[in-house]
Amino acid sequence: MESLVYIFVLAAGIGVLFFAIASAKRRRLVNKPKSDVISVVRGWI
């Protein structure tokens, strides 16, 4: 049961990271990718 929760959290984290990278590529923010990822993560929270 705990392993299923861990896998779900890991998959969710990968999904958020992939979404952040995709949005960064769409906006072409090459100079500030880290701040874009932080803003996306804060938007999800």
Protein Blocks (a to p, Z undefined) as FASTA:
>chain_A
ZZmmmmmmmmmmmmmmmmmmmmmmmnopaklmmlmmmmmmmmmZZ
